């Protein structure tokens, strides 16, 4: 199978998995995806737009989940090799996914003109979740789950909040 055909098969499988997840989470999304002739484009647009947040945040999370999941954590890192730190992952995800380049510092990010504070209760998919002032991750659609570069010896991926580990501030990016 050619590389292009293999890529198309992977996109269709991904679109089918997203449609299945959307049907389980949002019953109306299955109708939207079933009616679309080009399922892969329609599924991602329907799923991301139905969860709120900003277009930039959704694009950044999409990029991060595709390109950074499974990479190693590396302090100061901003690529899969040698790895990402939390702000490096956010910087690259918004830069490549949405064309918005943020600073590579959790202390400088909140002052950036693209970040707009929102109450934690209004955080949606793609919003930035700050844990104190020293850590940042991207919010997902799953309850109390974020995507990010967590700590030494861990891979980039999803983390669940807990009573001692939860965001203290949320920002929407546009």
C-alpha positions in Angstrom: 0.0 0.0 0.0 1.4 3.4 -0.9 2.2 6.0 1.8 -0.6 8.2 0.7 -3.2 5.4 0.7 -1.9 4.3 4.2 -2.3 7.9 5.4 -5.9 8.0 4.0 -6.8 4.7 5.8 -5.4 6.1 9.1 -7.5 9.3 8.7 -10.6 7.3 8.0 -10.0 5.0 11.0 -9.4 8.1 13.2 -12.6 9.7 11.9 -14.6 6.5 12.6 -13.2 6.4 16.1 -14.0 10.1 16.7 -17.6 9.5 15.3 -18.0 6.5 17.7 -16.8 8.6 20.7 -19.0 11.5 19.6 -22.0 9.2 19.4 -21.4 7.9 22.9 -20.8 11.4 24.4 -23.2 13.5 22.3 -26.1 11.6 20.8 -26.9 14.3 18.2 -23.3 14.2 16.8 -23.9 10.8 15.3 -26.6 12.3 13.1 -24.3 15.0 11.9 -21.5 12.7 11.1 -23.7 10.1 9.3 -25.1 12.8 7.0 -21.7 14.1 6.0 -20.2 12.7 2.7 -16.7 13.6 3.7 -16.8 12.1 7.2 -13.2 12.9 8.2 -13.6 16.6 7.7 -17.1 16.9 9.1 -16.5 14.7 12.2 -13.7 16.8 13.5 -15.5 20.1 12.8 -18.8 18.8 14.4 -17.0 17.4 17.5 -14.8 20.3 18.2 -17.5 23.0 17.6 -20.0 21.3 19.9 -17.8 21.5 23.0 -17.3 25.3 23.1 -14.0 26.8 23.8 -12.2 28.7 21.1 -11.3 27.6 17.6 -7.7 28.2 18.4 -7.9 26.0 21.6 -9.5 23.2 19.7 -7.0 23.4 16.9 -4.1 23.4 19.5 -5.5 20.4 21.3 -6.0 18.5 18.1 -2.3 19.2 17.1 -1.0 18.2 20.5 -2.9 14.9 20.6 -1.7 14.0 17.1 1.9 15.1 17.4 3.0 15.0 21.0 1.1 12.2 22.7 3.7 9.7 24.0 6.7 12.0 23.7 8.8 12.2 26.9 8.9 15.1 29.3 12.0 17.2 29.2 12.5 20.4 31.2 12.8 23.3 28.8 11.9 21.1 25.8 9.7 22.2 22.9 9.9 19.2 20.5 9.3 15.5 20.7 13.1 14.9 20.6 14.3 15.4 23.3 10.9 16.1 24.8 8.4 18.7 25.9 7.9 20.6 29.2 4.4 21.9 30.0 4.8 25.4 28.5 6.9 24.1 25.5 4.1 21.8 24.6 1.4 24.5 24.9 3.6 27.0 22.9 4.1 24.4 20.1 0.5 23.3 20.1 -0.9 26.8 19.7 1.8 27.8 17.3 1.5 24.9 14.9 -2.2 24.1 15.5 -3.6 27.7 15.6 -0.9 30.0 14.4 -0.7 31.8 17.8 2.7 31.8 19.3 2.7 32.0 23.1 5.7 32.5 25.4 7.6 29.5 26.6 7.0 30.4 30.2 4.0 29.7 32.5 4.7 33.0 34.2 4.6 35.0 31.0 1.6 33.3 29.4 -1.2 34.9 31.4 0.0 38.3 30.5 -0.1 37.5 26.7 -2.8 39.4 24.7 -4.2 36.2 23.3 -5.1 34.7 26.8 -8.4 35.8 28.4 -9.2 34.7 31.9 -12.4 32.7 32.4 -13.9 31.1 35.5 -12.9 27.5 36.0 -16.5 26.5 35.8 -16.7 27.8 32.2 -13.5 26.0 30.9 -14.1 24.0 27.7 -12.1 21.9 25.3 -8.9 23.6 24.3 -8.8 26.2 27.2 -5.6 26.5 29.2 -5.6 25.2 32.7 -3.0 26.6 35.1 -2.0 24.6 38.2 -0.7 27.3 40.5 1.7 29.5 38.6 4.2 26.9 37.6 2.3 24.4 35.4 -0.1 24.5 32.4 -2.1 21.9 30.4 -4.8 22.0 27.8 -8.4 21.1 28.8 -10.1 18.1 27.2 -13.8 17.2 26.8 -13.5 14.5 29.5 -14.5 15.4 33.0 -11.5 16.7 35.1 -9.0 15.6 32.5 -6.3 17.7 30.8 -3.6 17.0 28.2 0.0 18.0 28.8 3.6 17.4 29.7 3.5 16.4 33.3 6.8 15.6 35.0 10.2 13.9 34.8 10.1 10.3 33.6 6.5 10.6 32.2 5.2 10.7 28.7 3.0 13.5 27.3 -0.6 12.6 27.6 -3.8 12.9 29.6 -4.0 13.4 33.4 -7.0 13.4 35.7 -7.4 16.1 38.4 -7.6 15.0 42.0 -8.2 16.6 45.4 -4.5 17.6 45.6 -3.9 18.2 41.9 -6.3 20.5 40.2 -6.2 23.7 38.1 -6.4 27.0 39.9 -7.0 29.3 36.8 -8.4 28.9 33.3 -7.8 31.0 30.2 -9.3 30.9 26.7 -7.0 31.7 23.8 -8.0 33.7 20.7 
